[in-house]
Amino acid sequence: MRPDRGSEPQGITVLFDGYWWVDGPTANRTVQRDLITSWIAAHPEDDVVLAVRRGHDLSAAGALPENVRVVETRLWPHAISNALELPGLARKAGADVIVAHNFAPLAGRSLVFVHDLLFEDHPEWFSKAERLYFALMPLSLPFADVVVTSTQTEARRMERLHPALAPVRAVGLAVPQNLAQADSRRPQDDLQVGEFVLCVGRLNARKNLETVIRGVALAASVHAGSPLVVVGSAEHSGVGSDLSEEFTDLRDAGVVRFLGRVDDAGLRWLYENARVTVYLSRDEGFGLPPIEARTFGSPVIASDIPVLRETLGNGARFVNPRSASDLASALDDRVDSADMPGQGPDALGYSWPETVAKLRAALPWGRIRASRSSAEPRRVLYYRVHDQTYPRNRLVREHLEQRPVTVRVVEKSARSGKLHRMAHDLGRLFRHARGADIIVVAEMSLTHVPFAWLASRLVGARLVVDGFVGLYETAIGDWQLASTRSFRARRLALQDWLAIQAADVFLTDTRLRADLIRARKRSRGPVESLPVGAPSWARTVEVPRAMGPLRVLYYGNYIPLHGLDLVVDALVLACQERDMSVTFIGSGDLRADIERRVSEEGLAGRVLFADPVPEDELFSRISDHDVVLGIFGGSAKAQSVIANKVWQGLACERLVITQRSEALEELRGLTDGHLIETDPGSPRSLADALLDADPVSGDGETTARLAGYVEAEFDRVVDMVLEQDGVPRD
């Protein structure tokens, strides 16, 4: 928590917490606006980014300073937004540091201005809901590099309550600029100059209004002709004041008048023309009203408490805040402003330029300089990889590692028991996410995206989700494991949707699928297509064609996606007219049904069934055949994907027969006659394709074109992801 020392870089990018820029507690809103506008005026060389709440009308807060970039937050309340959103927004904006209010971001370089921790010393002044919410404040503050507050008194309180925060710096506050610049205007016509006592503040127990009213009742100098005028509201005020029946009598007699909230012009007139301003607060973090009163010439009677002794010095008459008689005596003594030093603008030493100077000096300059000079590569956490040799995640990692990037792989847990695996996966996710710039959720891990999203927001990392295999389309569309109207179907569809919404970048496997997601799911971030491509072993090798039957190969799982019943129907037709031998390689629940059908249709002598083979053996199997079969299922997924075996068969320059779909458009110009498409759902069309199949020799050109296309697409997408994170390509 100790601020860094050393020279300051010229011109930095600062992300300011503007959660209350448009609406919220007056003190929070005023401090945010005046601090930021004063910062811009004092340091025009800085690039200022303002994080405001989504949907707020910025014009309601007046004109934004020039050259301010605005970004939007979505989360509520303020504590959650600061903790989870500001780190990511800062990263996207290229911010050197975050300046936040009350609640710290959980990642990144940050300075947090805390108004006060009064709720911990005096919980009785706050509602239960307020105490529960404010309790998040000290829990978040250890994540900040620097914590500041407005006074030395409050800094000492914070260090006493939370020693780990030390040193807490005091940077001061100042009179709100709108108030200082307002044209004075009488708020009510019957108020007489110098003939009223003013009390300004929220109407809550801490402001001690009941003691003020009891003191007024005892003071001979306060009466209907020289009343007490109370300005303030109960909004955002905590536990209210316990006003007695005596107050009602005084109000009815005109001795106490409530004006409620008044505008800046009216408040300035009241300060300038009050006989005296009374501020009998029980405790404060700073306490602006007496500073405002002294600025505009009003004498002040204030509580004799440490914080007001610090801020007002000798510029007030101090009384015991628990004693109504002490207040009455001070009121009847006719306190004179001339007897109090510190009258007029800035006379007490508080100004926004001074506050900004102290605040900027307290920034974590060491970390800012280190981040600017660091040559360390970006760090990518590749989460829940089920198999590091699987072509898709291997290609992504290879392309990442060609850039100034280090990749840490967290493999899917192999522990026994679903809960044990989940706990093991999540433990490693949150442990290794710390320090990551990008978190990539590997294919087939969509159920873990919400946890990865949380981890990414906690550390300020970008979240990339590989949505290669959708949950709904597989379980409901392919396997038909439940009705489309069932709870399970709705849950899976929701999980798919949440994965898309959570991702800063969502990856799929074909251009068609990317277009469909953009159109239907309304993704929050970019949706990009990463083609499946072929592994390095899939290459052209000239194998002399043997004389004899057409050699046909099917490999893959026995699942509905592949449309194996249609394949058998087509083989029945084709084998009547052409001699062919067929090999089925794979496993799955439907294998027994397919074997039974093959036997019943009299194809047993032509079809060989084999168990799955290692990937390095697939090349020889493909090379030994003339035709590779693709997919022929009737689901929406079957119409939008390009299967692994289609890529692999084409890369080996074998004839590939698969059903026609829009997804194949991206391959049609690359295959040089090796791709044959059939009518969807038609065994006759597949049979005709097999009858017409004329095996061709490969020359390596199709293999090279496919590899070049995949390389270019991976380059494009990986570069896009990294450039958004500020990583240029070498």
Summary of the structure (lengths in Angstrom):
residues: 730
radius of gyration: 36.2
end to end distance: 36.1
largest distance: 122.0
contacts: 2503
relative contact order: 0.07
helix: 42%
strand: 16%
